[in-house]
Amino acid sequence: MTDGPSPRPDDLSPATRLVALGREPAAPGAQVGAPLVLTSTYHADGEVAYGRGGNPTWSALEEAVGSLEGGDALVLASGMAAVSAAFALLPHGGTVVVPSAAYNGVMATVADLEASGGATVRRVDVADTAAVTAALDGADLLWLESPTNPLLEVADLPAVCAAARARGVLSVVDNTFATPLLQRPLEVGADVVVHSATKYLAGHSDVLLGVVVTAPTAAGRALRARLQRHRLLHGGVAGPMEAWLALRGLRTLHLRLERACANAAELARRLAGHGAVTRVRYPGLGAVVSIEVVGGAPGAERVAAATRLWVHATSLGGVESLLERRRRQPNEPAEVPEELLRLSVGVEDVEDLWADLAAALERAAG
Ligand SMILES: *Cc1c(COP(=O)(O)O)cnc(C)c1O
């Protein structure tokens, strides 16, 4: 870095931004990496007084994720902390439109809201744009996930977000599966983006973290103020170490995702021809593939127990490939077939992944 102004983030491609952003200004002797600031309080009369209000390590991660999504990011303690902050935008007793099957923590959250009288819940097939639109009249919030976890259904985000905005309904998109490299919901009319940064953004199965992002508009800034107040008062704040690890992981998101997506596409193609697989769900983007296998729930459990390289564990988005029969989770919606295995495809060699998975499918089908 010598003469001339530094490039503006808007001029840089996403791959460059996730490497370059969230660093201290260049100065002789200044550190190159982001600061890891461990403090609960600050000397008085600064911008931030106390650790629940802000942290320089959060800010570094927020700068990078916000720029990738095209908005302003706030980091929270987990994906569910981000989900809860976004649900707090729903007025008490309001009406929320949700996918009939999506991340089970979200499904359980809306079921609890419904049971307590906190909200009226309308469940829709998110892939059915007409059904989503029809459910929006008189609603307050539209909750979207696309592709959905674990059925991998895809919503027409521009159409449903526009329909929501036209009716004054706030739209929230959980962008965990696509990441901002594959899809930027704010650009197509969403009001709030939510991430479980635990997954692809951090990418190494070593932290829990969440992010909410709002648009850089007057309406977006008003939402951001409410979300920030929620974070301050509910206290679901991120540890600086977790934020630092997530930023470190984010630096290679483009590389990890490129390999994982290529592996997923190839495995989806091969799985479709495997005799022990009855259905492959793969939306043509991302690195999660869901399959249904012969032998019902016991058959799926046998596959999960029989792999040697693939790790039998919940979660997704890490460098290592994981698989799990989703209905073992108590909150999993009944729409998810008992014999469905969710595969989170990692960045290993695809031939090794295929050999291990094919062998496990054969052993299980026995
Ligand atoms: C994992 C996940 C969450 C919850 O995130 P945590 O970091 O586990 O709290 C929310 N949405 C989706 C789509 C997820 O996969």
The ligand as a Gaussian input file, in Angstrom:
#p B3LYP/6-31G(d) Opt

LIG

0 1
 C      -28.099000     -24.042000      12.482000
 C      -29.139000     -23.145000      11.941000
 C      -29.712000     -22.134000      12.723000
 C      -29.374000     -21.970000      14.188000
 O      -28.056000     -21.566000      14.373000
 P      -27.193000     -21.839000      15.698000
 O      -25.911000     -21.165000      15.384000
 O      -27.085000     -23.337000      15.830000
 O      -27.907000     -21.263000      16.856000
 C      -30.630000     -21.291000      12.133000
 N      -30.989000     -21.442000      10.831000
 C      -30.472000     -22.409000      10.050000
 C      -30.906000     -22.542000       8.641000
 C      -29.525000     -23.299000      10.576000
 O      -29.030000     -24.272000       9.799000

